[in-house]
């Protein structure tokens, strides 16, 4: 049986291009997933791996759809190989039924991991340079000290719910709860 696996990282993304490619390649069954590749467990991938049998062929649009790290990709490929399942990647034009295909898979996955590591290093360096210039990343803090003091005073009065206090202060309940917890720790 020829089986396909298509994945996008977010609900907003579209599977159509991958589905068209897998259908054109003759996939009889296609497992579809909208979930980040960094998750340890992906339900459709797990279901597909359980359903695959000796002699089946798994077709993917790209290795990046199957995994996000070299180690995970090689683990999945090794598992497929142990099950007697062939792997075909359309983008990389790779077929692991051949010795050349297996060699190329190992090299491509190593290069892919190297590229992700380089991107991570550049990102860290960029953040460090921005901090050195006084720019801090992250979400801006909600509410000033005056707002915080007013909210904590309302909380101490014990006449309103946290939701009502948060609405009156213009902050989220989570922010209010953090302020309350911090004030309790400070004594």
N, C-alpha and C positions, 0 to 999 in steps of 0.2 A: 504494500500500500504506500502511496505517496502522500505524505502529510505535510502541511504547512504550518508555520508559526509566525504570526504578525504581532508586533507590539509597538505602541507609542507611549511616551512618558507621562502625558497628562490627558485628562478628559477632553481638553480643548483641541487636541491634535487629531488628525484624521488618518484612518487606516486604509483609505481607498487605494492609494498607489501601491502599497504592499500587497493588498488583496488582489489587485489586478495582475501584478507580477506573479504571485503564487498560483493563481487560477490559470494563467497562460502557461505555466510550467507543468500543469496537469495535476495539481494537488486535489486529492479526493476528499480530504477533510482538512479544514483550516481552523486552528486554535487562535483566538483573538484576545488581546489583552491591552488594557489602558492602565499602565502602572509603571512607575519608575524602575529602571533596570537595577538600581542599587538595593532594592528590597531583597532580603534573603529568600523569602518565599513568595512566589508568584503563582497563584492558584491555577491559572490556565496552563502555565508551563509545567507545573507539577502533574496536572491531569494528563497532559500530553505525554510526558515522560512515562507515566504509568501505563498508558495505552499503547505505546510503541512496542513492536514485536520484531524478532529476528527477521531480517530481510527487508524491513520497511526502509523508506528513504524520507528523511526530514529535510524539507526545503525551507530556507529562510531568505529574506531579502538581503540581509547584511548581518555580519557577526555582531554588530552593535545591538541588534534586536534581541540576540540570544543572551548576551551578558555585557557587563560594564567593566570587567577586569580580566586580565590575562589568566589569572588563577581560576576564576570561575568558568571562563570559556574552556580552558583546558580540562577542567573537571567534568563539565557537561560532555565535551567531545569524548573523553575517556569513558564516561558512563555509556554514551551511545555506542562506542566501539565495542565495549564489553557486552552490550545487548545485541550486537550484530546489526546495528542500525547505521545506514549510510547518511552522511550529511552533505548537503549541497547549499552553497551560499551564492546567490545570484550576483550580487554586487561585486564580490571578490572573484567571481568565476572560479570557484574552488569546489572540488569534489573529493571528499576524504576516502573514497574507495581506492584512490591511487596513492602510491608512495610519494609522488611529487605533491599531491594535494595535502597530505599529512605534514610534509616538511613546510610547505608554504603557509599552512595554518599556524604552525608554531611561530614562524617568523613574523607573520602579520599580527598575531596577537601580542607578541613582544613589542613590536613597533607601536601598536595602538596604546599599550600601557605606558610606554615611554612618552608618547605625545600627551597623554593625560597628566603624567607626572610633571612635564615641562609646563603645561598650562597652570597647574596648581602652584608651582614655584613662582611663575610670573605673577600670579594673583597675589601671593603672599608678599612678594617684593613690592608690588604696586601699593598694597595696603600699608606696608611699612613706610614707604616713601611719602604717602599721603599723610600718615600720622606725624611724620617728622616735620611736615609743613603745617601741622595744626588741624588738619581735617580729620574728623573722626567719622567712621562709618556707622552704619546701623540706623535703626529707627529712632527718630527724635523723641525725647521724653515728653510725656503728656503732663501738662499742669506745672505751675511754678510752686514755689514754697508757700506763697500766700494761699493758693488753692488747696494745697495739701493740708495746711494748718486748719483751714475752714472745714474741710471734709472730715478731718480727724476730730474736730470739735463737735460736728454733727453726729459722728459715730459715738463719741463719748456720752452725748445726751441721750442716746438709746431710744430715740423717738421715731426714727426712720429706718427703713430697710437699707441694706447695702446698695441695692439697685436704685432706690430713690436718691440716696446720697450721691452715687456715681452720676446719675442723670443731672442732678442739681449742680454738681461740680464740673460737668463736661468731660469726665474721664470714664474709662471702662470699669466694670466691676473688678476685673483682674488687677488693674492699676490700684484701685482703692484697697483691695485685699493685700497687695504688696505693701502699701503704705501702712496699713493696720498691723501687719506682721512685723514690719520694721520698727514701728513705734513700740510694740510689745517687747521686742528684743532689747530695745534701747532703755526700756524700763520706764 
